[in-house]
């Protein structure tokens, strides 16, 4: 049973932007600026923004730190999703995934292919839930990032049912109307 949510609770998510690149930082991070502008323009708050080099250990450590802090509802990582030897962003996130969201990568590659051509197939863009934090992995190219954030991420965040913060704002289940079988009743029934 889906629990009702107040539509006002679906905006104002706390977001972190992580650019994984040896060359793009600060003023040269066009893709990060696109993500930041799109998120803030949609009413979300960018509370963390970092740039790190392509390194599996450092990337995984920062993902773990951000997910464990519960101060972020959404993490958008830019870069490291290709097929090159230094592209390790999906591998860095893999041990932290609670639930993958394969449809995101599939739809992103379709949209990117339609606009950017065959190179879109080399992207390992992905999304997953890590504890209560939704994490998106995007390629580094600005045009690809624009497609992902404007056509997929921002619209999806308008229905943010998965975040820990959103779960806390949902109305509590009414045992008389819920289809959830309480554990105590299940144990007592001998099933």
PEWOFEN-V80614 format. One line per field, one symbol per residue. psi: psi as a letter, one per 40 degrees, with the letter a starting at -180 (. if undefined). burial: + if it has 24 or more other ideal C-beta (glycine too) atoms within 12 Angstrom, else -. A space follows every 10 residues. Layout:
# PEWOFEN-V80614
psi->???
burial->???
This chain:
# PEWOFEN-V80614
psi->hhiiihdeee ifihihhhhg iedhibdegd dddddddddd deeihhehhi hiihhddddd ddddddddef ehdhhhhhif eaeidegedd ddddeehdhi gddddddddd dddddeaded eehfiiiihh behhhhhiid hddddddddd ddddddeefg eeidddddei iiihddeieh hiddddddee .
burial->---------+ ++++++++++ +--+----++ ++++++-++- -+-+++-+++ ++-+-+--++ -++--++--- -+++++++++ ++----++++ +++--++--- +--++-+++- ++---+---+ --++++++++ ++++++++++ ++++++++++ -+++-++--+ ++++++---- ---------- ---------- -
